[in-house]
Amino acid sequence: MICYKCGQDAGWNDKCPVCGADLSLFKRAIRISNSYYNDGLQKAQMRNLSGAIISLRQSLKFYKYNIQARNLLGLIYYEMGEMVDALSEWVISANYQPDDNLAKKYIDQIHNNRNQLETINQTIKKYNQALTYCKQDGKDLAVIQLRKVLSLNPKLVKGHQLLALLYLEEGHLEKAKKSLRDAGRIDTDNTTTLRYLKEVNRRLKEKGGDKKKKNDDLISYQSGNETIIMPKRFRESSMWANLLYIIIGLVVGVAVTSFLVVPNIKNQAKQEAKQQLLSANDTISTNGQTINGLNDQIDSLKSQLEEEQNKNNGVAEQIASYEALLNAYVTYTSGDIVKTGEALEAINTNDLSDTAKQTYDTLNAAIADSYKEALYNQAYSSYSSGDYASAIPTFQKLVGLDESYRDGSAAYYLAQSFRKSGDVASATQYYQYVIDNYPGTEKARTSQNYINQQ
């Protein structure tokens, strides 16, 4: 478990071993969050998606860094056709945990599929247009738009529910029932779906009772194992009468086709063409706005999460500086001057408080000369034994602290180490420093001889 105060691994202790923060309530919140996550997972496995959403939201309310709960919530939104909500949860998850997170895989799959992005945009636009038609009492146009929405995104639960509600208002009870069953296959225990379905069944039952009327014009009798049903008044027609009936039927059929069917087909074709033209105009005018709005929303979420991530990184750097100061103090008390100096070099004093800076300055002043001497002895020992690979970085660290240490001896032996290791260019640089700053000395004359040889 990561401590909420200092960001260090605190195990499952009631108090943080690093900063001493009380973690008992924090542990309880995590346990409650995991309990809600398990409940949401069970409901999702039973396709009770709306119930799973409620449980997972409760889980994130107690612990917003529950990555498994957030990723599962995004998957449920995706399964219900809510693409934007799914992307929002996955973007937040990826920023909270950048490494080893399935949310990045989900986001990449959507972003790399241009067809799917276009489908998302069309779905949002057409669903919003359908809502506008409903508000304007254009129910027929709303039904057409919702059919297009569901052809693009058949898992959009709220699209099935709205279409069923429109069918219910128009009295198309069987169509409404079919739409609600489609929604129920996606989310089994959605309360809105069940409420609409109960109302549809009630109306179907009332309608069915009105049709149960006895037909007094029919009689029936039993012939062997078969029941024969026939009109009470029946007479056998002659061949000429049958022929006359056929001719009359053909004439009536032609008349109905000419005066009713054909004009109706033409009017229907004109209406469909008009609707297609309106749909095309809507697509051209709103498609760009929808895409820009979606991209702006994603960019805003990313900016917010990047800002929070930067704050977290700043806290981590501050913690690292305090850890280095603590290590420096421990190594100083144990007498290891070299490790104390290395620990002090790793500290960014801008991250320290005033009190911590005083401790840093005290330690730095206490070991400054001893640290340089220890570095010199360590580097010279490596140089004397021919271990130039070890001598060079140590001499470089010493020269970086004090280039004139021991009247240029550190710089001189650094040049010697470079030359003997084969790096003549680097050696020449430090030979020249000795010549310029310590003329007339044995080190300067030796340095000049080596430069002349080159």
N, C-alpha and C positions, 0 to 999 in steps of 0.2 A: 504494500500500500504506500502510495506517495503522499508525503505530508503536505497539507494544503497551505501551510505557512512558509516552510523553507524549501519545499520541492524535493526533499531527499527521501530515499527509501526508508520507511519507518517500520517495515514488517507489519505485524498485526498487534503492535503494542498499544496500550491506552495512552501512552505519552510518547512523543517523538524523541528518540535518543539523541538527536542533533540539536534541536532548538527547544525541546521541552514542552511543545504545544500539547494541549489536551485534545486527544483524538477520539474520545469515546463517542461523542455525538456524531462526529464525522463517519466513524465506522458504522454506526447505526443507520445513518442516511444511506450509505452504500449498500447495506444489507436490504433495506427497504426497497431501494432502486432495483436491486437484483431480483427481489421477490416479484415486483411488478413486471419486470422483464420476462421472468419465467411464465407468469400468468398470460402475458401478451403472446408469448411464443406458443403456448398451448392453444390459445384461441385462434391464432393464425393457422395452426396445423388443422384445426377443425373448420377453417374458412369462415370463422366469425371475425371478419376483418375490421368492422366498425368497433367491436368490443376490444380487439387487439390494439387499435389506435388509442383508445382511452387508457388502457393499461400502460402502454409504452410512453404516452405523454406524462403520466404520473411518474413513471420510472425516471424520465429525464428531468422532471421537476425536482426530484430529490438529489439527482447527481447528473449534471449536464454532460460529464465526460464519459458516460456509459456508451462507448462506441458501438457495442453490439446492439443495444437497444435503438440507437439512432439509425444504424444501417438497416435494421429490420423494419423500422418505421418507414424509411424511404422505400424499401421493397414493397411494403403493403400499399403505400400511395401509388407506386408504379403499377401494381396489380389491379388497383381500382381505377386506373386511367388518369390519375392526378400526377402528370409528369412534372409540372413545375414544383409542386410540393415535394416530390421525391428528389429532384435535383437540389432543392434548398437543403434538405436534411443531409444529403451526401456531401455537398460542398462544406457544410459546417463540420461534419465528421472528418473530412480529409484535412481540414485546417487544425483541428484539435489533435489529430494523430497522423502526421504526414507519412510515416513509415509503416509498412506492413498493414495496410488498410484496404479492404475490399471496396470501399467507397470510391477510391480513385479508379478502379477497374470499371465500375458502373458508369462513372462520369465519362471516361474515355470512350466507352462503347457507344454512348449517346452522341458525344461530340463528333466522333469519327464517322457516324452514319448520317449523312446529310439528308437522306430520304426521311429518316425518323424525325429529325429536327423539323423538316418541312411539314410532316404529318402533325407534330405537336402544335405548330403555329396555326395550321388550318383548323385543327380541332378547337383550339381556344377561340379563334375568330368566329367560327360558325356557331359554337355554343353560345357565345355572348350575343351574336346576332339573333339566335333563337329566343333568348331571354328578352331582347328588345321587341321582337315581334309579339311575344306574349303580353308585354306591357301595353303594346299598341292594339291589342285584341286581334292580332293577325294570326289566329291559331293554325290555319292551313299552312301559312308560310313557315311558322315555327316547326310544324311537323316535318315539312320538307327539309329544313335545315338540320333537325335532329337526326333524321335518317342518314343524311350525309355525314354527320358527326360520328354516328355509330358504325357507319361503313369504314371510316378511317380509324376509329378507336373503339372496337366492340366491347372493351372492358370498362368503359366510363359509366360507373354505376349511376351517378346523378343524371347522366343523359338518358338512361333507360327509365329512371323514375319520372323525369319531366315528360318524356314521351308518353308514358302510361297515364300520367295525370291529364294530358291533353286528350288522349283517347277516351278517358273516363268522362271528361267534360262533354265530349261529342257523342257519348253513348255507345262507342265501339268497345264493348266490354271484353270480348274475346281477345281483341288486339291488345287492350290494356293488360289483360291477364298474362298474355305471352311476354310482353315487355317486362313485367314484374318478375316472371319466372326467370327470364334471362338475367335480371339483376340479382335474383336470389342464388343463381348458380355461382356468381362471383363472390357475393357477401351474404352468407346464409342467414344471419340474425340481424340484419339491418332493420332498425325499428321503423324507419320511413317506408321501406318496401313492404314490411308486414302490415303496416297500417293501411296502405293503399290496397293491398291484396284483400284484406278483410272487407273493405268497402266494395270492391269489385265483386266478391263472392256474394255479399248481401244483395247487391242489385241483380246479379244473375239469378239468385234464388227467387226474388220477387218477380222477375220477368218470366221465369220458367213456370211459376204458378198460374200466370194469366193464360198460358197456352194450353193448359190442360182442360180443354172443353170437349164435351162429348159431341160427336158428329152423328146427328140423327138421320142423316141421309144415307148411311151405310148399314148393310146387314151382313152377318157372317153365319156360316154353317160349317159343320165338320164333314169332311170327306175322307174316310179312312183315318190316316195319321196326320192329315193336312187340314188347316183352317182356311176356308175360302172367304174372302171379303169382297163385296160387290155392291153397287148402288141399289137402292130399293126399286127405282124405276129404271128398267133396262129393257131395251128392245134391239133386236138384231137389225143392222142396217143393210140395205141392198148395195150391189156393186156400183150402181150409178150414184147413189148417195155418197158412198165413200170417195168416188172419183170427184164429185162436186166439192166435198170437204177438202180434198187435197188441193184442188185448184184455188178455192177460197183462201186456204192457208198460204199458198205461194203468193197470191196477190197481196194479202195482208203483210206477209214477210217483206216483199219488195217495197211496199209503201212505208212500213216502219223503218226499213233500212234507209230509204231515200230521204224521209222527212225528219227522222229522229236520230238514227245512229250516225250517219255521215256528218251532219252539222255538228253533232256533239264531239265527234273525233276531231274535226277541224278546230273547234273551239279549244279542245283540250291541248292540241298540238300548239296552238297560238299561246295558250297560257304557259305551257312548259317552256316554249322558246323565250317568253318574256321573263320567266323566273330564272332561266339560265343566263340571260343577259344581265339581270339584276345581280345574280350571284357573281358573275365575272367582274362587274363593276365594283362590287363590294370587295372582292379579292384584290383587285388592283389598288384600291384606295386604302385598304386597312392592313394589307399584308406587311408592308414596310413598317408601319407603326407598331404592329404586334411584335415583330422580330426585334425592333429597337427597344421596346419596352422590356422584353424578356432578357435581352443582353444587358440592359441597364440594371435590372434587378440582380442578375448574377454578378456583375461587376461591383455593385454596392455591397453584396454579401462578402465577396472576396476582399474588398477594401477593409471592411469592418473586422474580418477575421485576421487579415494580415496585421492590422494595427494591434489587435490583441496578442498575436503571436510575437510581434516585436517587443511588446511589454514583457511577455514571458521570457524572451531571450535576454532582455536587460536584467531581469531578476536572476536568471541563471548565471550571467557574468558576474553579478554582484556577489552571489553565493560563492562562486569560484574564487574570487579575490579574498573573501573572508576565510575560506578553507586554506588558501595558500598562506595567509597571515598566521593561522593557527598552526600549520605545519612548520612554518619558520620558527615560531616560538618553541614548539616541541623539540625540534632539532637543535635549537640554540641551548636549551636546558640540558640536552644530552651531550653537548660539546662538539657536535658535527658542524663546523663552521661553513664548509663547502655547501652542504645541503641547505643550510640556513640562507646563504647568499643566493642560491638558485631559487629557493622559494620566494625570497623577496623580489627577485627579478620578474617573477611571474605575476606580481600584484599590479593591478591598475588602481593607482591611488584615488582616481576620480570616483571609484565605487565605494570608498571607505567613508565612514562617519568621522567627525572631528576626533573623537576619542580613539578610534582605530588608527587614524593617521598619526597620532602621537605615539602609539605603540610601534607603528612602522618606523617612524623616524628614530625612536630610541634603539630599536634593534639594528637599524641600518648604521647608525653612528657607532654602536658597540662592536660591530663585526667588520667595519669597512676595511681597516688596515689588516686585520687578521685574515679576512677573506682574500684580499689581494696576495698576501704572503702565501696562503695555502694554495691558491691557484698557481702561483709562480713555482713553488716547490713541486707541485704535482706535474706541471708541464715540463719543468727542467728534468725531473726524474724520467719521464717518458722520452725526452730528447736524448738524455745520456745513454739510455738503453737502446736507442735506435728505433723506438716506436714513434715515428714522426706522424703517423695517422692519428694517434691519440694526443700528441703534443700540440699539433697545429690548432684544433678547436679550442683547447684550453688557453694557449697563448693569445688566440684571437679574442676570447672573452676578456682576458686580462687587459689587452691593449684597448679594447672597447671601453673598459672602465677607466683606465689611466694609461694613455699612450706613452707617457714619459716615465713609467715605473722603472725604478732602479737605474735612473739616468739612461734610459733607452735600452736597457738590457732585454726587456721583454720583447720589444720590437726587433732587436738584433737577432735573438734566438728564434723568433717567428720567421724572419727572413732565412735563417740557416735551415730551419725545418722545411720550408718551402723548397729551397734549393736542393737539399738532399733527397726530397721526395720527387724531384723532377719538375716542379712548377716554377720555372725560372722567372716568368713574368710577374707572378705574385711576390717572389723573393726580391726582385729589383725594386718594387715599390717601397718595401720596408728598409732595404739597404739605403735608398735615397733619403728616406726620412732620417736615418741615423747620421748620414753625411751632412745633411742640412742643419740639424739641430745640435749635433755634438762634434763639431770640427776639431781636429787636432788630437782626438782620442784614438786609442788602439782600435776600438770598434769601428770608428769612421774610416781609418786607413784600410782595415781588412775589408770593409764594405766596398770601398772604392776599387780595391784590387779585384774583387769578384765581379763588379760591374765592368771593369776594363777587360776582364777575360771574356765577358760575353760579347 
